[in-house]
Amino acid sequence: MPFWIWRLAFKLRGRKLARLHLTGSSPSVEGLLVGAAGGRYVVLTPKVLRDPEPAELTGHLEIPKENVIFIQVLDK
């Protein structure tokens, strides 16, 4: 899907800061959860939470649903 669709969806739904906890030994990902499409969660302004400090990524991140154990909503 084109990125502008995700931007529009984000503006319509509002901000939802969330932390996605992943399967196995993969680090968790924190960012603005836009929603899910095509079996993937879409996160804007993603940050990978790893030791000793988090790594910020540019753009957006798409995470397959089968790799997510649970989603923790941090801000409403």
N, C-alpha and C positions, 0 to 999 in steps of 0.2 A: 504494500500500500504506500502511496506517496506520503511524505513526511507532513505536508500541509494538512492532511486529514487528521493526523495525530494532534497537531497544534490546535485545530478547531475543536476537536473532542476535549482537549485539555481545558480550553476556555469555557466550554459549555458545562463540563462536569465540575470544575473547580479543582483546587489543589488537594492532593492526598499524599502526604509524606509517609512512606512505608519502607519497611525493611523486609527483604525477601530472604528467607533462610533456605539454603540449597542443600541438596543431598550430598552424602559422602563428606570428604574433607574440603570441599569447595568453600571459599569465604562467602559471607553474606553480602548482599548488595542493598544499598540504601539510595533512595531517590524519590522523585515524584512519579507515582504510579498513575499512568494515564488510563490503562484498562488492559483488556485482553482481546486478541484477534488472531485467528489462524493457529490456535493452540500455543500461543506465546503471550507472555506478559510484556508490556512495553513500559520502560522506565526512562524518564527524562532526567537530565543532570545526574547520572549514576555515580555512585561512590562505592568502590570495593573495600569492604572492611577487613583489613588484614593487619597482622602485627608487623612492625611496631606502630605504623601509622597508616591511615586509609589512603587509597589511590583514587584520585578523581579522574573520570573519563570525560571526553568531549562527545557531543552528539547524544544519541539515544541508544538504549540497550534493549534487545529482545531476548527474553529468557524462555526456553521451552517449559511448558507447564509441568511436564513430568520430572523436571529437575528441581522443582520447588516443593519443600516440605510444608511450610506454612508462611503466611504473610502477617507481619506485625504492623499495624497502623500506628504511626507515631504522632500524627497531628490531624485534627479534623477541620 
